[in-house]
Amino acid sequence: EAEGNGDRTRVLALFTVAGQAGAFVGPLLGALLLAVDFRTACLAGAGVFVLVLAGHAWLLPQHIPGRARVRFGGGARLLLRNRRFLALCCAYGAYLLAYNQLYLALPAEVERAAGSQAPLAWLFALSSLLVVGAQLPVTRWAGERLAPRRSMVAGLGLIAAGFAAVALARPAGWTGVGGLAPAAGFVVLLTLGQMLVAPVARAWVPDLAEDGRLGLYTGALSSVSGLIVLAGSSVTGLLLDTGLDTGVSAAVPWLVLAAVPLAAVVLLPRRE
């Protein structure tokens, strides 16, 4: 961004695309390596991480020219007093809790509709391909039309709509190919919401961080939101195991989950 190569939201969107491309290609390569043997697959995976470590050591600067060094102590205390940043952490954590239902609630719904989790791989591939193909255009479109906070609100609304779509269909108890349609709609809406939320949220952090402490604040965003996901996933698991799987009551877990991204909207700090 400082060198004029694009704003930080676009850079972070590109980072998301690269991650999803890896998530799509990685399992395919892993399956090919497993055809050789398990040891080869493990060694190849370890080799990839060694290359990533070497790349970080070689490419990342130890110090950014022109930026004054800051003292180590005191940063955490200031961070804990930064209410707007902590509000963003809580909102981002609620978003991640909702997004992680791709790996918790979605498999349960796919198994109910199809009798197995075999279609799950295709839905994961759909999500990855959507991000790879549409993330940058969506980021560009949103950047031209929506303020950052409104972009996040719109994305969280799409995620809530994805949960609501499954909730509306669950009482009917559809199975087979038709029964997978709500799950596919959920994946599409969840992924579109992710495209609007994730890059903007991370691009917001430098505006809230103290000078010279961007790394601390970026790490805190991941740590706080991770703790929220850890605690929330336990509650979500209990919710999905309540046995509410017939009639109108089958919609209840999904309606509760739809409230999670809506809560994130309330938690979002106002931009100054």
RACORTA-V330611 format. One record per residue. N is the residue number from 0. PSI is psi in degrees with one decimal (999 if undefined). NEAR is the number of other C-alpha atoms within 10 Angstrom. D_CENTER is the distance of its C-alpha to the mean C-alpha in Angstrom with 2 decimals. Layout:
n	psi	near	d_center
N	PSI	NEAR	D_CENTER
N	PSI	NEAR	D_CENTER
This chain:
n	psi	near	d_center
0	-42.5	10	22.93
1	-28.5	7	26.16
2	7.3	6	27.78
3	22.9	6	27.16
4	21.9	9	24.74
5	156.6	10	22.32
6	166.2	13	20.40
7	-30.4	17	17.52
8	-42.0	22	14.99
9	-39.4	21	16.17
10	-43.1	16	16.17
11	-31.3	19	12.53
12	-40.2	26	11.85
13	-37.1	18	14.15
14	-41.4	13	12.38
15	-42.0	20	9.22
16	-45.5	22	11.96
17	-41.7	14	13.68
18	-42.4	14	10.96
19	-32.7	19	10.57
20	-41.7	17	14.36
21	-39.7	14	14.79
22	-27.8	15	12.80
23	-45.6	19	15.18
24	-35.2	12	18.31
25	-53.0	13	18.08
26	-33.9	12	18.81
27	-45.5	12	21.53
28	-38.8	12	23.19
29	-39.9	16	22.91
30	-38.7	13	24.67
31	-40.9	12	27.35
32	-34.0	18	27.92
33	-24.8	14	28.18
34	-24.8	10	30.98
35	-68.9	10	32.84
36	165.9	11	32.22
37	-37.5	13	29.67
38	-41.6	11	31.05
39	-42.1	14	30.48
40	-42.9	18	26.82
41	-43.8	13	26.35
42	-37.5	11	28.35
43	-42.0	15	26.48
44	-43.2	14	23.12
45	-38.9	12	24.80
46	-37.7	12	26.27
47	-43.6	11	22.97
48	-33.6	11	21.86
49	-42.2	12	25.31
50	-39.2	11	25.00
51	-43.8	12	21.68
52	-44.5	11	23.46
53	-39.2	11	26.48
54	-40.8	11	24.61
55	-44.5	11	23.09
56	-34.3	11	26.56
57	-40.5	10	28.24
58	-31.6	8	26.09
59	130.4	9	24.67
60	146.0	9	27.41
61	-29.8	8	28.83
62	136.8	9	29.67
63	120.7	9	29.00
64	138.3	7	32.44
65	-5.5	6	33.49
66	127.5	9	31.13
67	142.6	10	32.96
68	145.2	11	32.05
69	152.1	10	31.15
70	153.4	9	32.49
71	-43.2	8	30.35
72	160.2	7	31.15
73	-15.2	8	30.26
74	-41.3	16	26.72
75	-37.3	14	25.13
76	-43.4	9	27.70
77	-38.1	11	26.93
78	-44.1	19	23.18
79	-16.0	11	23.90
80	-6.1	10	26.10
81	90.4	14	23.57
82	-37.2	13	22.74
83	-39.1	17	20.73
84	-42.6	23	18.40
85	-34.2	22	18.17
86	-40.8	17	17.45
87	-40.7	24	14.47
88	-44.5	28	13.28
89	-41.3	23	13.89
90	-41.9	27	12.23
91	-36.6	29	8.96
92	-40.7	26	9.51
93	-40.3	26	10.29
94	-46.9	29	7.22
95	-36.8	23	5.25
96	-42.3	24	8.48
97	-43.7	27	8.44
98	-35.2	21	5.37
99	-8.2	15	7.13
100	-10.7	19	10.14
101	-26.9	20	9.61
102	-3.1	11	11.31
103	-61.1	15	13.59
104	-38.2	20	14.86
105	-47.6	21	14.65
106	-38.6	20	16.89
107	-41.5	18	19.30
108	-40.8	21	19.61
109	-42.5	24	20.15
110	-36.7	16	22.75
111	-43.5	18	24.47
112	-38.2	23	24.78
113	-12.1	18	25.65
114	-6.3	13	27.28
115	173.4	13	25.12
116	15.0	15	21.61
117	-41.4	12	22.91
118	-9.9	16	21.16
119	-38.9	22	17.72
120	-37.8	13	17.78
121	-35.8	11	18.51
122	-37.8	22	15.64
123	-41.3	17	13.17
124	-38.4	16	15.25
125	-44.9	17	15.10
126	-46.9	21	11.32
127	-43.3	21	11.70
128	-35.5	18	14.85
129	-44.3	18	13.58
130	-45.5	26	11.17
131	-41.7	20	14.11
132	-27.0	12	16.63
133	-11.5	16	15.34
134	-51.1	23	12.78
135	-44.7	20	15.76
136	-39.3	14	17.99
137	-42.2	16	15.58
138	-41.6	22	15.02
139	-44.7	14	18.81
140	-47.0	12	19.61
141	-38.1	19	17.62
142	-29.5	17	19.07
143	-20.4	9	22.51
144	-23.0	10	22.36
145	138.1	14	20.00
146	155.0	13	20.04
147	-45.8	20	16.76
148	-38.7	18	16.80
149	-33.2	16	17.69
150	-43.5	22	14.90
151	-40.3	28	12.41
152	-44.1	21	14.80
153	-43.4	19	14.98
154	-42.8	25	11.30
155	-33.8	31	11.26
156	-40.2	20	14.54
157	-40.9	24	13.41
158	-44.2	31	10.92
159	-39.0	27	13.97
160	-34.3	22	16.18
161	-44.4	26	14.44
162	-40.8	31	15.26
163	-35.0	22	18.62
164	-43.5	21	19.46
165	-39.5	25	19.41
166	-39.7	23	21.27
167	-33.0	16	23.92
168	-23.3	17	24.50
169	-41.2	23	24.57
170	-26.4	16	28.11
171	-25.0	14	29.53
172	32.1	14	28.56
173	145.2	16	28.26
174	176.6	15	28.16
175	-158.1	12	28.41
176	-43.4	10	26.96
177	-33.3	11	27.11
178	-18.6	20	25.32
179	-10.7	22	22.25
180	-45.0	18	22.05
181	-37.4	23	20.12
182	-40.8	25	17.52
183	-41.2	21	17.32
184	-39.5	17	17.11
185	-44.9	24	14.26
186	-43.7	24	12.26
187	-48.2	20	13.39
188	-40.4	23	12.71
189	-42.0	26	9.19
190	-41.2	26	8.52
191	-40.3	23	10.77
192	-41.6	26	9.20
193	-41.3	23	5.86
194	-33.8	26	8.65
195	-29.3	27	10.43
196	-54.2	25	8.28
197	-51.8	20	6.31
198	-38.0	23	9.65
199	-42.5	25	11.84
200	-44.1	21	10.63
201	-30.1	19	11.14
202	-18.5	19	14.25
203	-27.2	17	15.54
204	-46.8	18	15.97
205	-27.3	17	19.15
206	-21.7	13	20.75
207	-15.6	18	20.56
208	151.9	20	21.37
209	151.4	15	24.99
210	130.7	12	26.67
211	3.4	15	26.25
212	31.1	17	23.57
213	-39.7	15	20.35
214	-42.8	12	19.52
215	-44.3	14	20.15
216	-37.2	22	17.97
217	-42.3	16	14.99
218	-38.7	11	15.50
219	-38.7	18	16.02
220	-45.5	21	12.75
221	-41.8	16	11.04
222	-47.9	14	13.93
223	-45.4	16	14.21
224	-34.4	22	10.67
225	-39.9	19	11.06
226	-37.9	14	14.38
227	-42.6	20	13.23
228	-41.2	22	10.99
229	-48.9	13	14.10
230	-42.0	11	16.49
231	-32.2	17	14.73
232	-32.7	17	14.20
233	-43.9	10	17.96
234	-40.6	12	18.77
235	-42.3	20	16.66
236	-42.7	13	18.51
237	-38.6	11	21.76
238	-42.8	17	21.02
239	-18.9	18	20.51
240	13.5	12	23.66
241	-14.1	10	25.83
242	8.6	11	27.65
243	80.7	14	27.02
244	11.4	17	26.99
245	150.7	12	29.92
246	-156.3	11	31.02
247	-31.8	15	29.51
248	-20.8	14	28.18
249	-21.5	22	25.68
250	-17.2	22	23.67
251	-50.5	19	23.44
252	-38.7	21	20.41
253	-32.0	23	18.35
254	-38.4	18	19.81
255	-42.3	15	18.95
256	-33.1	22	15.27
257	-26.6	24	15.56
258	-19.7	19	16.84
259	-52.9	23	13.76
260	-27.6	29	11.96
261	-35.6	20	15.59
262	-35.2	16	16.16
263	-35.0	25	13.38
264	-43.0	23	15.49
265	-35.4	11	18.50
266	-20.5	18	17.13
267	132.2	21	16.27
268	152.9	18	19.09
269	136.8	9	21.51
270	139.2	11	21.70
271	999	4	25.12
